[in-house]
Amino acid sequence: MALLAETLVDEWLNRRGFFTMRGLKHGVHEIDLLGVRQTESGQEAIHVEVQVSMRPIGYIAPLLAEFIPSFAKSKTSAKIRPRDIIQPCTEAWVEKKFTSSEKNRVRGLKWPDCEWNLQFVHGVVKDEFELEVIRNKGINTISLYEVLRELKHSPGKITGGAGTDFAELIEYYNENTR
């Protein structure tokens, strides 16, 4: 699902006029998508992380090591978490995925002097509070549903992109199920 969702988000960004780079590796870490587009006021830059599940079992953010001994057996435990555990785990996830000095450095190497719009594309989530914490840290959240809805209503000006075939299949399905 991850590769397919990233491909669709890449197409969505391309149709909105962004030049994108996908899967940027830095050490053992990765940035899902970076994009830039020229606007009347200069360059617009976007960093998008994609994590999509249709039937979530676990949480977006793994448990911090400090909670594992007293709360669960592993960092990916699906055990229901109270908000006082969700909050710090999600804040640490935001730091790791978006706001760390390393992420800032990598973005700056690719496109210097840009102010980055940070976005998280998600599917169904186990606990909406995680999305609230992510938004409170300055990250825009958008559901994959919204991405697909925009793809359906925005015929591509750019053809041959990585997600064009998928987007056209969705359009074909929608047009023929009426």
Order of alpha helices (4+ residues) and beta strands (2+ residues): alpha-beta-beta-beta-alpha-alpha-alpha-beta-alpha-beta-alpha-alpha
